[in-house]
Amino acid sequence: MQNLHLHGFLLRGFFAALRRASTALGFVVAGLFVADAQGQQSVTLNPGAAVTLAVTAEGTAPFTYQWRRAGVVLSGVSGDRYAISSFASTDAGTYTVVVANAAGSTTTDAATLMVGSATLPALTSQPVSQSVTEGATVTFAVTATGSPAPTFRWRKDGVDLVDGGTVSGAGTATLKLSGVTLGQAGRYSVVATNSVGTALSGDAVLTVAALAYAPVFTVQPTSRSVKEGSAVSFTAEASGNPAPAYRWHKDGVALNDGGNLSGAFTTKLSLASARSTDVGLYSLVATNSVGRATSSGAALTVSTSTTQRTGGKGSSKTTTTTTTESTTSDGAGTTLDGLNLFSDSVPAGFDVAGYLARYPKYKSRFGSDGLKAWLYYRDTGIYAGEVYDDLFRAEEYLALNPDVLATYGADLRAALLHWLNVGWAEGRAGRY
């Protein structure tokens, strides 16, 4: 064994000396290696990988290079490097290069490229459809296998998403939508990709419902003045989610279709032939599952005319008298102590300075803006008994009159209207 070892040592020394001598005489000596693998001569690659084989040559230039795979010459390949941009199974095998110069040629040792265990991406869980209310936070998530590990790209309705605004994680396995809008409803999917190929998830449907809110009137009814026997209508409309149901009221009392009246449960109330008994204050109540709202009141005024003939034989005289029935009076209808409760401008009888002096907390809120002060008093202050608290307090009125409370609930404006148009005349108490 020692002799064999010594013999091998002597042989290696001999070949090294021969190599030096050959190089000195101009003969070529060459080696082949995988440039991307730190000089290795055998590597395993996944499909799609890039790889470069390189030759080093010693001797007297110039050199020529003939590349071979499994002993077969590769046409169109020359130079000391062979680059494969996307490795495929057909590229696997043993590579050698015949390097030549004027002194002769040599064949390199083989370098081997082998196919690795790369696999297509596979989605092991799918994104799940969701139904949310606008403003919610939504996440879609998937899991996937594959070698190499896949990357991800989320899509909405087939269009790639990018991070920004309410969207984050568009290039990850988990997509997050913060504060979703109605416009983000749609079909969401994800593409998983690696060097082998791609996998597409199924669609997850995102349904976005609008926020629920109580009715808010967008169109208020308008007061009307007509002649007796004329047709007349009132129109109002409210927004709300869910869509509100409607019910018209006259002087705070709910109306029903029939006889002279139609549309009691719609946005348009119609009277086919106005009579003096129809005079009153009309309002529309809108209700949904979130809350209730009452429109401003619209006053109906009906004018009646009577004709009387006078005079003796052979002569006549006609006298026409017009009588107007209206809802406005000193203690009932649309006014309270002379103030039109539905005026959108400051009534002449409203003492702005006195109101702000009595309630200084509003000075910083309204300043010298008399209109803001009036609108606040009209819509809010009056129900709390401000200024006229010796006359009426809505909450106490409801407590003292269970029938009104049962009809209108906690609607303070409706309570006030009921007292102005019905309760005052009936002598009902407006406060304890």
C-alpha positions as CSV (number, residue, x, y, z in Angstrom):
1,M,0.0,0.0,0.0
2,Q,2.8,2.4,0.8
3,N,4.5,1.6,-2.6
4,L,1.2,2.2,-4.4
5,H,0.8,5.5,-2.5
6,L,4.3,6.4,-3.4
7,H,3.7,5.4,-7.0
8,G,0.6,7.6,-7.1
9,F,2.6,10.5,-5.6
10,L,5.3,10.1,-8.2
11,L,2.7,9.9,-11.0
12,R,1.0,13.1,-9.8
13,G,4.4,14.8,-9.8
14,F,5.1,13.5,-13.2
15,F,1.8,14.8,-14.7
16,A,2.3,18.2,-13.0
17,A,5.8,18.4,-14.5
18,L,4.4,17.3,-17.9
19,R,1.7,20.0,-17.6
20,R,4.3,22.7,-17.0
21,A,6.4,21.5,-19.9
22,S,3.4,21.3,-22.2
23,T,2.4,24.8,-21.4
24,A,5.9,26.0,-21.9
25,L,5.9,24.4,-25.4
26,G,2.5,26.1,-26.2
27,F,0.2,23.2,-25.6
28,V,-3.2,24.0,-24.2
29,V,-4.4,22.9,-20.8
30,A,-8.1,23.7,-19.9
31,G,-10.6,23.2,-17.2
32,L,-14.4,23.4,-17.1
33,F,-16.5,24.6,-14.2
34,V,-20.0,26.1,-13.3
35,A,-19.4,29.8,-12.9
36,D,-22.5,30.4,-10.8
37,A,-21.6,27.7,-8.3
38,Q,-18.2,28.8,-7.1
39,G,-16.3,26.6,-9.5
40,Q,-18.2,23.3,-8.8
41,Q,-18.3,20.8,-11.6
42,S,-21.7,19.2,-10.6
43,V,-24.8,21.2,-9.6
44,T,-28.5,20.6,-9.2
45,L,-30.8,23.2,-10.7
46,N,-34.5,23.9,-10.6
47,P,-36.3,24.6,-13.8
48,G,-36.2,28.2,-14.7
49,A,-32.9,28.9,-13.0
50,A,-30.1,30.8,-14.8
51,V,-26.7,29.1,-15.0
52,T,-23.3,29.8,-16.8
53,L,-20.5,27.2,-17.6
54,A,-17.0,28.6,-18.0
55,V,-13.7,27.3,-19.4
56,T,-10.2,28.4,-18.3
57,A,-7.3,27.7,-20.8
58,E,-3.6,27.9,-20.4
59,G,-1.2,27.9,-23.3
60,T,-0.5,30.0,-26.3
61,A,-3.5,32.0,-27.6
62,P,-5.6,32.2,-29.6
63,F,-7.9,29.4,-28.5
64,T,-10.9,27.8,-30.1
65,Y,-13.8,26.2,-28.2
66,Q,-16.1,23.4,-29.2
67,W,-18.9,22.7,-26.6
68,R,-20.5,19.3,-26.3
69,R,-23.4,17.9,-24.2
70,A,-23.3,14.1,-23.7
71,G,-20.6,14.0,-26.4
72,V,-22.8,15.8,-29.0
73,V,-21.5,19.1,-30.4
74,L,-23.6,22.1,-29.6
75,S,-24.0,24.2,-32.7
76,G,-23.9,27.9,-32.5
77,V,-22.0,27.9,-29.2
78,S,-18.5,29.4,-29.1
79,G,-16.3,31.2,-26.7
80,D,-15.2,30.4,-23.2
81,R,-18.7,30.7,-21.6
82,Y,-22.1,29.0,-22.2
83,A,-25.0,30.8,-20.5
84,I,-28.4,29.2,-20.0
85,S,-31.0,31.9,-19.1
86,S,-33.8,29.5,-18.1
87,F,-32.7,25.9,-17.2
88,A,-34.9,23.1,-18.5
89,S,-34.8,19.4,-18.2
90,T,-33.5,19.2,-21.8
91,D,-30.4,21.2,-20.6
92,A,-29.5,18.5,-18.1
93,G,-26.4,16.4,-18.8
94,T,-22.6,16.3,-18.9
95,Y,-20.8,19.1,-20.6
96,T,-17.2,19.1,-22.0
97,V,-15.2,21.5,-24.2
98,V,-12.5,20.8,-26.7
99,V,-10.1,23.7,-26.5
100,A,-7.5,24.0,-29.3
101,N,-4.6,26.3,-30.3
102,A,-1.8,26.1,-32.8
103,A,0.0,23.5,-30.7
104,G,-2.9,21.1,-30.4
105,S,-6.1,20.5,-28.5
106,T,-7.4,19.1,-25.2
107,T,-10.8,18.1,-23.8
108,T,-11.8,19.3,-20.4
109,D,-13.1,17.2,-17.6
110,A,-17.0,17.0,-17.6
111,A,-19.2,19.4,-15.7
112,T,-22.7,18.0,-14.9
113,L,-26.0,19.9,-14.7
114,M,-28.9,18.0,-13.0
115,V,-32.6,18.7,-12.6
116,G,-33.7,19.5,-9.1
117,S,-37.1,18.7,-7.4
118,A,-38.9,22.0,-8.4
119,T,-42.7,21.8,-8.2
120,L,-45.5,24.0,-9.4
121,P,-47.3,26.2,-6.9
122,A,-50.4,24.7,-5.4
123,L,-52.9,26.6,-3.3
124,T,-53.8,24.6,-0.2
125,S,-56.4,27.1,1.0
126,Q,-58.6,29.5,-0.9
127,P,-59.7,33.1,-0.1
128,V,-63.2,33.2,1.5
129,S,-66.1,35.4,0.3
130,Q,-67.2,38.1,2.8
131,S,-70.1,40.5,3.4
132,V,-69.3,43.6,5.4
133,T,-70.5,47.2,6.0
134,E,-68.6,50.1,4.5
135,G,-65.8,51.2,6.8
136,A,-64.9,47.7,8.0
137,T,-61.5,46.1,7.7
138,V,-61.3,43.0,5.5
139,T,-58.6,40.4,5.0
140,F,-58.2,37.7,2.4
141,A,-55.6,35.0,2.9
142,V,-54.3,31.9,1.2
143,T,-51.6,29.3,1.7
144,A,-49.6,27.6,-1.0
145,T,-46.8,25.1,-1.6
146,G,-44.2,24.9,-4.3
147,S,-40.5,24.8,-4.9
148,P,-39.1,27.3,-5.1
149,A,-41.5,29.1,-2.6
150,P,-44.0,31.0,-4.7
151,T,-44.6,34.8,-4.7
152,F,-48.1,36.3,-4.7
153,R,-50.1,39.0,-6.5
154,W,-53.7,39.8,-5.6
155,R,-56.2,40.9,-8.1
156,K,-59.6,42.6,-8.0
157,D,-61.9,41.8,-10.9
158,G,-58.9,40.5,-12.8
159,V,-56.8,43.6,-12.4
160,D,-53.5,43.5,-10.3
161,L,-53.6,45.4,-7.0
162,V,-50.8,47.5,-5.6
163,D,-50.3,48.7,-2.1
164,G,-51.5,52.2,-1.3
165,G,-54.5,53.9,0.3
166,T,-56.7,51.3,1.9
167,V,-54.8,48.4,0.3
168,S,-51.9,46.6,1.9
169,G,-50.3,43.1,1.4
170,A,-51.1,43.0,-2.4
171,G,-47.8,41.1,-2.9
172,T,-48.2,38.7,0.0
173,A,-50.3,35.7,1.0
174,T,-52.6,38.0,3.0
175,L,-54.4,41.0,1.5
176,K,-55.8,43.7,3.8
177,L,-58.4,46.3,3.0
178,S,-58.8,49.0,5.7
179,G,-62.0,51.1,5.8
180,V,-63.6,49.5,2.7
181,T,-65.8,51.6,0.5
182,L,-68.8,50.6,-1.6
183,G,-66.5,50.8,-4.7
184,Q,-64.3,48.0,-3.4
185,A,-67.0,45.4,-3.7
186,G,-66.0,42.9,-6.3
187,R,-64.3,39.6,-7.0
188,Y,-60.8,39.0,-5.4
189,S,-58.3,36.3,-6.4
190,V,-54.5,35.7,-6.1
191,V,-51.8,34.3,-8.4
192,A,-49.0,32.2,-6.9
193,T,-45.9,32.1,-9.1
194,N,-42.5,30.4,-9.0
195,S,-39.9,29.4,-11.6
196,V,-41.9,26.4,-12.6
197,G,-45.2,28.1,-13.2
198,T,-48.3,29.7,-11.7
199,A,-51.5,28.8,-9.8
200,L,-54.6,30.9,-9.7
201,S,-57.0,30.9,-6.8
202,G,-60.8,30.9,-7.0
203,D,-62.7,34.1,-6.6
204,A,-63.7,35.5,-3.2
205,V,-66.7,37.8,-3.5
206,L,-66.7,40.9,-1.4
207,T,-70.1,42.4,-0.7
208,V,-70.1,45.9,0.9
209,A,-73.4,47.3,2.4
210,A,-73.9,51.0,3.0
211,L,-73.9,52.2,6.6
212,A,-77.3,52.2,8.1
213,Y,-78.6,55.6,9.2
214,A,-81.8,57.2,10.4
215,P,-84.0,59.1,7.9
216,V,-83.0,62.6,7.0
217,F,-85.3,64.8,5.1
218,T,-84.0,66.1,1.8
219,V,-87.2,67.6,0.5
220,Q,-89.6,69.4,2.9
221,P,-93.3,69.9,2.2
222,T,-94.5,73.4,1.1
223,S,-97.5,75.3,2.6
224,R,-100.4,75.7,0.1
225,S,-103.3,78.1,-0.3
226,V,-106.1,76.9,-2.5
227,K,-109.8,77.6,-3.3
228,E,-112.3,75.2,-1.9
229,G,-112.9,72.3,-4.3
230,S,-109.4,72.5,-5.8
231,A,-107.0,69.6,-5.9
232,V,-103.9,70.0,-3.8
233,S,-100.8,67.9,-2.9
234,F,-97.9,67.9,-0.5
235,T,-94.5,66.3,-1.4
236,A,-91.6,65.4,0.9
237,E,-88.8,63.0,0.7
238,A,-86.1,61.5,3.1
239,S,-82.9,59.6,2.6
240,G,-82.0,56.7,4.9
241,N,-80.6,53.2,5.0
242,P,-82.6,51.0,5.1
243,A,-85.0,52.9,2.9
244,P,-87.6,54.6,5.1
245,A,-91.3,53.9,5.3
246,Y,-93.6,57.0,5.2
247,R,-96.8,58.2,6.9
248,W,-98.5,61.5,6.5
249,H,-100.0,63.3,9.5
250,K,-102.4,66.2,9.8
251,D,-102.2,68.2,13.0
252,G,-100.1,65.4,14.5
253,V,-102.7,62.7,13.7
254,A,-101.7,59.9,11.3
255,L,-103.7,59.8,8.0
256,N,-105.1,56.9,6.0
257,D,-106.0,56.6,2.3
258,G,-109.7,56.9,1.5
259,G,-112.3,59.3,0.4
260,N,-110.8,62.6,-0.6
261,L,-107.2,61.6,0.3
262,S,-104.6,59.3,-1.3
263,G,-100.9,58.7,-0.9
264,A,-100.9,58.7,2.9
265,F,-98.0,56.1,2.9
266,T,-96.0,57.7,0.1
267,T,-93.9,60.8,-0.4
268,K,-96.8,62.6,-2.1
269,L,-100.1,63.2,-0.3
270,S,-103.0,64.2,-2.5
271,L,-106.4,65.8,-1.7
272,A,-108.8,65.5,-4.7
273,S,-111.0,68.4,-3.5
274,A,-109.9,70.6,-0.7
275,R,-112.5,71.5,1.9
276,S,-112.5,73.7,5.0
277,T,-112.2,70.6,7.1
278,D,-108.9,69.8,5.4
279,V,-107.3,73.0,6.8
280,G,-104.4,72.1,9.0
281,L,-100.7,71.4,9.3
282,Y,-99.4,68.5,7.3
283,S,-96.2,66.7,8.0
284,L,-94.5,63.5,6.9
285,V,-93.0,60.9,9.2
286,A,-90.2,58.7,7.8
287,T,-89.2,55.6,9.7
288,N,-86.6,52.8,9.4
289,S,-84.9,50.3,11.7
290,V,-82.4,52.9,12.8
291,G,-84.7,55.8,13.7
292,R,-87.5,58.2,12.8
293,A,-87.7,61.7,11.4
294,T,-90.5,64.2,11.0
295,S,-90.6,66.8,8.2
296,S,-91.4,70.4,8.8
297,G,-95.1,71.3,8.8
298,A,-96.8,72.6,5.7
299,A,-100.0,74.6,6.3
300,L,-103.0,74.2,4.1
301,T,-105.2,77.3,3.7
302,V,-108.6,77.0,2.0
303,S,-110.6,79.9,0.7
304,T,-114.4,79.7,0.4
305,S,-116.6,82.1,-1.6
306,T,-120.4,82.7,-1.2
307,T,-122.6,84.7,-3.6
308,Q,-125.7,86.5,-2.5
309,R,-128.3,88.3,-4.7
310,T,-130.1,91.4,-3.5
311,G,-132.5,94.0,-5.1
312,G,-136.1,94.4,-6.0
313,K,-138.1,93.6,-9.0
314,G,-136.3,94.2,-12.3
315,S,-132.9,94.7,-10.6
316,S,-130.3,92.6,-8.9
317,K,-127.0,93.0,-7.1
318,T,-124.4,90.3,-6.5
319,T,-122.1,90.3,-3.5
320,T,-119.2,87.9,-3.2
321,T,-117.7,87.1,0.2
322,T,-114.4,85.2,0.5
323,T,-113.6,83.5,3.8
324,T,-110.1,82.1,4.4
325,E,-109.6,79.1,6.7
326,S,-106.0,78.8,7.8
327,T,-103.8,77.1,10.5
328,T,-102.2,80.3,11.8
329,S,-103.6,81.7,15.1
330,D,-102.4,83.2,18.3
331,G,-102.2,79.9,20.1
332,A,-102.3,77.1,17.6
333,G,-101.1,76.1,14.1
334,T,-97.7,77.2,12.9
335,T,-97.1,80.1,15.4
336,L,-96.2,80.3,19.0
337,D,-96.5,83.7,20.6
338,G,-96.5,85.2,17.1
339,L,-93.3,83.3,15.9
340,N,-93.6,81.2,12.7
341,L,-92.1,77.9,13.8
342,F,-91.2,76.9,10.3
343,S,-89.6,80.1,9.1
344,D,-86.1,79.8,7.6
345,S,-85.4,83.4,8.4
346,V,-85.5,85.3,11.7
347,P,-89.1,86.3,12.5
348,A,-89.6,89.9,13.5
349,G,-90.8,88.9,16.9
350,F,-87.8,86.8,17.9
351,D,-85.4,88.8,20.3
352,V,-82.0,87.5,19.3
353,A,-80.1,89.7,21.7
354,G,-82.5,88.8,24.6
355,Y,-82.1,85.0,23.7
356,L,-78.3,85.2,23.7
357,A,-78.3,87.3,26.9
358,R,-80.5,84.7,28.7
359,Y,-78.4,81.8,27.4
360,P,-74.8,83.2,27.3
361,K,-73.4,79.7,26.5
362,Y,-74.6,80.2,22.9
363,K,-72.6,83.4,22.4
364,S,-69.4,81.6,21.6
365,R,-71.3,79.2,19.4
366,F,-73.4,81.7,17.3
367,G,-71.6,85.0,17.9
368,S,-73.7,87.7,16.4
369,D,-75.3,85.4,13.8
370,G,-79.0,85.9,14.5
371,L,-80.1,83.3,11.9
372,K,-78.0,80.6,13.6
373,A,-79.5,81.5,17.0
374,W,-83.0,81.4,15.6
375,L,-82.6,78.1,13.8
376,Y,-81.1,76.5,16.9
377,Y,-84.0,77.8,19.0
378,R,-86.6,76.7,16.4
379,D,-85.1,73.1,16.0
380,T,-83.8,72.5,19.5
381,G,-84.2,75.1,22.2
382,I,-88.0,75.3,22.1
383,Y,-88.2,71.6,23.0
384,A,-86.2,72.3,26.1
385,G,-88.4,75.1,27.1
386,E,-85.9,77.8,26.3
387,V,-87.3,81.4,26.4
388,Y,-90.9,80.1,26.6
389,D,-90.3,77.5,29.3
390,D,-93.2,78.9,31.3
391,L,-95.5,77.9,28.4
392,F,-94.4,74.5,27.1
393,R,-91.9,71.7,27.7
394,A,-92.1,68.8,25.2
395,E,-90.7,66.0,27.4
396,E,-93.2,66.9,30.2
397,Y,-96.0,67.0,27.7
398,L,-95.3,63.5,26.6
399,A,-95.1,62.3,30.2
400,L,-98.4,63.9,31.1
401,N,-100.2,62.6,28.0
402,P,-99.6,58.8,27.5
403,D,-101.7,58.7,24.4
404,V,-99.4,61.2,22.7
405,L,-96.4,59.3,23.9
406,A,-97.8,56.1,22.5
407,T,-98.4,57.7,19.1
408,Y,-95.1,59.6,18.7
409,G,-92.6,58.0,21.0
410,A,-89.9,60.4,22.0
411,D,-90.3,62.7,19.0
412,L,-90.2,66.1,20.7
413,R,-91.1,68.1,17.6
414,A,-94.2,66.0,17.0
415,A,-95.2,66.5,20.6
416,L,-94.9,70.3,20.1
417,L,-96.9,70.2,16.9
418,H,-99.6,68.1,18.6
419,W,-99.9,70.6,21.5
420,L,-100.0,73.6,19.2
421,N,-102.7,72.1,17.0
422,V,-104.7,69.8,19.3
423,G,-103.5,69.8,22.9
424,W,-103.7,73.6,23.5
425,A,-107.3,73.7,22.3
426,E,-108.2,70.7,24.4
427,G,-106.7,72.3,27.5
428,R,-103.9,69.7,27.9
429,A,-101.1,70.6,30.3
430,G,-97.8,71.5,28.6
431,R,-95.7,71.2,31.8
432,Y,-95.8,70.1,35.4
